[in-house]
Amino acid sequence: RFAPEHLPPPAISNRSDLDEKLLFLRRHRDWEPSTLGVGSSITMRSLYGAPFYEGLEPRDRFLNVGFGGARIHQVRAAGRFYLDLFPTVRTVVQLVVPPDFEDCTTAPSQLFDPADAGAYVRGEMSSVEAYLKYFNPHELIPQAFRIAAARRNTSGGAAGDRLYTDPFGSMPMTMSAPEARHRHKLLYTETRALDPACFRELRAWSREVEARGARLVIVVPPFSPIFLREVAGAP
């Protein structure tokens, strides 16, 4: 059970998909992506890298660093880390949905120590050191029994149990029609009021990307009909 394929990544952020992404980057630290996908699970699950990659050298490929549940200010904080890590990035693509704008005031913006995460990804921190520093037996032991299956999984079970990562860093997830309806209802009929601070964070993030010589492209996918029908004040 504790062979490498059964070990979860070190709990640097204590979020399974985000920590799995850091492990993915550690294994591909020679990459020099020119296009970066950032955002919440809508980016992580839905943004496919192949169209961005065609005609480029392998090291210049598209890289998806989205992670589940991210609010705009958390995307901004993580985005700064990734832009520091990959100065070759010239285009940042971010898919946004209403829950991304719910709370940029009370929720913490920094979800991991960027110095430790950077050292781990670059190989300057050994895996043993990372596991010891971020030792979490409550996650490590249970995940040792399911992580290998989660890394193969795109459908079935809870969303957090779907950690299959494609060659571009995306974690695609397939859903049945009933499951999609349930997920939409869960996400969009209990949406809280949008936080004006999130829009300020997005503008500041755009300026930061531009200051680095890159361009931020914001994509708003079609809204769920459930959101438009059920949430007060929806357009």
Phi, psi and omega per residue, in radians:
R1 nan -0.314 -3.105
F2 -1.932 0.430 2.921
A3 -1.200 2.755 -3.051
P4 -0.913 -0.685 -3.087
E5 -1.215 -0.255 3.123
H6 -1.777 -0.034 3.140
L7 -1.561 2.228 2.983
P8 -1.204 2.865 3.098
P9 -1.210 2.829 3.026
P10 -0.973 2.484 -3.033
A11 -1.437 1.041 -3.088
I12 -1.138 -0.656 3.079
S13 -1.884 -0.231 -3.045
N14 1.143 0.404 3.022
R15 -2.127 2.149 -2.957
S16 -1.054 -0.781 -3.087
D17 -1.255 -0.640 3.127
L18 -1.214 -0.749 3.097
D19 -1.153 -0.648 3.086
E20 -1.117 -0.621 3.101
K21 -1.156 -0.679 3.095
L22 -1.121 -0.677 3.075
L23 -1.125 -0.712 3.098
F24 -1.036 -0.758 -3.136
L25 -1.187 -0.626 3.092
R26 -1.055 -0.649 -3.112
R27 -1.370 -0.199 -3.134
H28 -2.271 0.728 -3.016
R29 -1.304 -0.045 3.057
D30 -1.531 -0.035 -3.113
W31 -1.198 2.638 3.042
E32 -2.331 1.251 -3.038
P33 -1.142 2.512 3.054
S34 -1.731 -0.347 3.115
T35 -2.228 2.303 -3.075
L36 -2.113 2.261 3.036
G37 -1.703 2.142 -3.128
V38 -2.194 2.844 3.080
G39 2.374 -2.847 -3.116
S40 -1.585 -2.759 -3.075
S41 -1.105 -0.412 3.110
I42 -1.107 -0.622 3.043
T43 -1.333 -0.840 -3.076
M44 -1.006 -0.707 -3.041
R45 -1.612 -0.469 -2.892
S46 -1.943 -0.290 -3.032
L47 -1.626 1.932 -3.083
Y48 -1.609 2.357 -2.968
G49 -1.507 -0.326 -2.995
A50 -0.988 -0.776 -3.119
P51 -1.081 -0.482 3.122
F52 -1.370 -0.347 -2.948
Y53 -1.637 -0.401 -3.022
E54 -1.021 2.277 3.095
G55 1.503 -0.010 -3.126
L56 -1.789 2.775 3.024
E57 -1.207 2.666 -3.086
P58 -0.940 -0.664 -3.106
R59 -1.238 -0.310 -3.071
D60 -1.663 0.270 -2.986
R61 -1.147 2.918 2.986
F62 -1.216 2.522 3.115
L63 -2.340 2.245 3.134
N64 -1.783 2.028 3.131
V65 -2.025 0.361 3.087
G66 -1.122 2.703 3.106
F67 -2.568 2.683 -2.983
G68 -1.162 2.500 3.025
G69 1.302 0.197 -3.048
A70 -1.303 2.267 2.960
R71 -1.529 2.913 -3.036
I72 -1.007 -0.743 -3.109
H73 -1.206 -0.497 3.084
Q74 -1.300 -0.617 3.035
V75 -1.093 -0.734 3.131
R76 -1.070 -0.811 -3.128
A77 -1.121 -0.801 3.119
A78 -1.178 -0.627 -3.135
G79 -1.075 -0.689 3.089
R80 -1.054 -0.713 3.108
F81 -1.061 -0.802 -3.094
Y82 -1.215 -0.609 3.101
L83 -1.224 -0.592 3.023
D84 -1.133 -0.674 -3.102
L85 -1.248 -0.607 -3.078
F86 -2.207 1.402 -3.131
P87 -1.190 -0.114 3.123
T88 -1.369 -0.185 -3.072
V89 -1.149 2.297 3.112
R90 -2.076 -0.334 3.105
T91 -2.335 2.283 3.079
V92 -2.019 2.120 -3.131
V93 -1.890 2.228 -3.099
Q94 -2.304 2.036 2.990
L95 -1.469 2.411 -3.132
V96 -2.261 2.538 3.054
V97 -2.368 2.834 -3.039
P98 -0.889 -0.749 -3.117
P99 -1.043 -0.388 3.113
D100 -1.100 -0.378 -3.038
F101 -1.829 0.310 -2.987
E102 -1.401 -0.666 -3.058
D103 -2.673 1.722 3.054
C104 -1.974 0.340 -3.093
T105 -1.926 -0.866 -3.069
T106 -1.747 -0.492 3.137
A107 -1.230 2.428 -3.130
P108 -1.117 2.478 -3.135
S109 -1.476 -0.641 -3.077
Q110 -1.643 2.030 -3.074
L111 -1.740 -0.115 3.102
F112 -2.763 2.824 3.098
D113 -1.368 1.958 -3.073
P114 -1.107 -0.530 3.128
A115 -1.162 -0.807 3.129
D116 -1.192 -0.741 3.138
A117 -1.078 -0.723 3.123
G118 -1.136 -0.748 3.123
A119 -1.107 -0.666 3.132
Y120 -1.176 -0.838 -3.112
V121 -1.096 -0.712 -3.115
R122 -1.347 -0.112 -3.136
G123 1.466 0.179 3.124
E124 -1.422 -0.340 3.039
M125 -1.932 2.202 -3.128
S126 -1.226 2.742 3.088
S127 -1.045 -0.702 -3.141
V128 -1.060 -0.798 3.124
E129 -1.076 -0.728 -3.128
A130 -1.160 -0.741 3.120
Y131 -1.113 -0.697 -3.115
L132 -1.226 -0.732 -3.110
K133 -1.182 -0.632 -3.103
Y134 -1.968 0.701 -3.084
F135 -1.165 2.148 -3.123
N136 -2.411 1.502 -3.064
P137 -1.075 -0.465 -3.133
H138 -1.179 -0.420 3.078
E139 -1.765 -0.721 -3.038
L140 -1.055 -0.842 -3.050
I141 -1.216 -0.887 3.109
P142 -1.063 -0.678 -3.105
Q143 -1.210 -0.446 3.106
A144 -1.075 -0.398 -3.126
F145 -1.569 -0.212 -3.067
R146 -2.318 -0.143 -3.011
I147 -1.134 -0.660 -3.119
A148 -1.081 -0.746 3.104
A149 -1.173 -0.691 3.133
A150 -1.085 -0.602 -3.125
R151 -1.275 -0.212 3.062
R152 -1.777 -0.124 -2.890
N153 -1.711 2.337 2.992
T154 -2.100 -0.152 -3.104
S155 -2.583 2.694 3.117
G156 1.507 2.540 -3.138
G157 1.322 -3.062 3.131
A158 -1.220 2.707 -3.117
A159 -1.022 -0.614 -3.136
G160 -1.189 -0.227 3.108
D161 -1.624 0.179 -3.124
R162 -2.005 1.643 -3.015
L163 -2.060 0.273 3.084
Y164 -1.023 2.282 -3.131
T165 -2.060 2.172 -3.116
D166 -1.441 3.105 -3.070
P167 -1.106 -0.171 -3.114
F168 -1.848 0.081 -3.136
G169 1.554 -0.032 3.099
S170 -1.355 2.698 3.090
M171 -2.098 1.350 -3.069
P172 -1.099 2.562 -3.129
M173 -2.383 2.208 3.088
T174 -1.762 2.559 -3.124
M175 -2.378 2.558 2.988
S176 -1.282 2.859 3.129
A177 -1.042 -0.797 3.101
P178 -1.084 -0.680 3.132
E179 -1.145 -0.700 3.119
A180 -1.104 -0.731 3.117
R181 -1.102 -0.737 3.130
H182 -1.122 -0.741 -3.126
R183 -1.147 -0.719 3.092
H184 -1.093 -0.737 3.123
K185 -1.096 -0.735 -3.139
L186 -1.118 -0.709 -3.058
L187 -1.390 -0.633 -2.886
Y188 -1.949 -0.239 3.097
T189 -1.621 -0.123 3.105
E190 -2.104 0.417 -3.128
T191 -1.144 2.307 3.084
R192 -1.447 2.981 3.125
A193 -1.060 2.495 3.108
L194 -1.239 2.487 -3.063
D195 -1.689 2.073 3.113
P196 -0.965 -0.488 3.125
A197 -1.076 -0.524 3.137
C198 -1.150 -0.641 3.130
F199 -1.238 -0.609 3.048
R200 -1.151 -0.687 3.106
E201 -1.103 -0.684 -3.133
L202 -1.152 -0.721 3.103
R203 -1.130 -0.735 3.125
A204 -1.133 -0.687 3.112
W205 -1.096 -0.734 3.120
S206 -1.067 -0.735 3.117
R207 -1.137 -0.664 3.133
E208 -1.141 -0.735 3.108
V209 -1.078 -0.793 -3.129
E210 -1.094 -0.673 -3.137
A211 -1.113 -0.375 3.120
R212 -1.598 0.110 3.132
G213 1.425 0.317 3.134
A214 -2.040 3.127 -3.106
R215 -2.257 2.322 3.093
L216 -1.696 2.161 3.109
V217 -1.945 2.026 3.130
I218 -1.692 2.243 3.141
V219 -2.066 2.180 3.090
V220 -1.861 1.832 3.125
P221 -1.152 2.854 3.075
P222 -0.966 2.373 -3.135
F223 -1.234 2.585 3.043
S224 -1.075 2.348 3.064
P225 -1.003 -0.525 3.116
I226 -1.134 -0.699 3.116
F227 -1.097 -0.814 -3.087
L228 -1.131 -0.558 -3.072
R229 -1.494 -0.630 -2.929
E230 -1.773 -0.510 -2.995
V231 -1.582 2.193 -3.136
A232 -1.073 2.318 3.106
G233 1.505 -0.025 3.101
A234 -1.164 2.528 -3.104
P235 -1.187 nan nan
